[in-house]
Amino acid sequence: MYARVGPITAATGTKNPLVSDAAGSLIVSGGGGDYRNAMLSGNCYFAFCQSQNVALYTATAAIGLIVYNPPLSGVNLVWHLWSATVWATSVNMTGMVLGIATQLTLPTGTTAATLSGKTLLTGSTGLVEGAAHAYSIATILAPVIAWPLFHNTAAINTVGAEVINGDLKGAFGSAPGTATVMGALGAAGVTVDLGITWEEVPVA
């Protein structure tokens, strides 16, 4: 048996060598952190929107956190960590969901996310983006709910948990030609910090 550094693509009828990190240590599932290898390999990305209004998840004029995977990107977006901080009272918002829309054309009327790029952070500007594009505002086709993220009370900033987060653990992915949103449930929300991470994996 032998090992090599970095991801390995299997060829039909062959056996993969073991994988080691740059220091020669054997990489096993969960070793050094669940996303360490993907991050160091440059395949892991994030998007963050600060103090962001959040439209109802069904809105075609989407406001919140929108990640667009172009039809010819050649990658699937595998979802990992997400986080939301509801720090101002959203009177009628009762939660947030992960929504998905078929999006075969470039979204219009876009505003870029506050910060996005590889999760290997290299500074405050000039972060390298992948195949997907992250927005805080975009006009897209109407999404549908794919998965509930959380429920909140109207005055969550004073009587509820302020930081709510979770890990989708790669259970969901977004194919090329889709727009994925973190959108509001019940009614629009105000002044929310939103974040999500994903891995870009070549389409088989």
C-alpha positions, 0 to 999 in steps of 0.5 A: 500500500502507498499514499499520495497527497490530495484528492484521488479520482478512481479509474475503472478497474483500479484500486485507489492508494491511501490519501495523506496530507501534506505532512504525510499523515494518513487522511481518514474520515473526520480526521482533522475536521470534517471539511479540512481536506476539502478546504485545503484542496480549494474545493470548499466555498462560503457566502455571507450576507450581513444585516440582510433583509430576507424575503419570503422564500417564494419570492421571485425578487429574492432577498436573503442569501442566494447561490446560483449554480450555472447550467454549464458549471460542471459541478454539483454544490454539496451543502455543509454548514449554515448559520443565521443571526436574527438580531432585530425583531422580525414581527411576522417571520416564523423561520427560514428554509432552504429553497431551490429553483430551476434557474437556466438563465443568469439571475438579473437585478443582482447584488453580490453577497457581502463576502464569498469565496474559498473557505481557505481565507486569504484576506479581506478582499479578492477571495477566489470564487468557484463556479457558483455565484452568491448574491444578497438580492437576485431576480430568479424563478420562484423557489420551493421549500427543500428543507426547513432550517429553523423556527423563530419567535417574532422577538427572537432578539430578546426572548429567543436564541440569537445565533441558529446554525446547523450542518446539512452534512452533504445530505443535499446538493444543488445541480447545475442550472439551479438557484438555492436560497435561504429564505423566510417562512411566514413573512419577510424578515429584517436585519439578519446575518446569513452564512452557508458553506458548500463543496464544489464536486465535479458532475460524474 
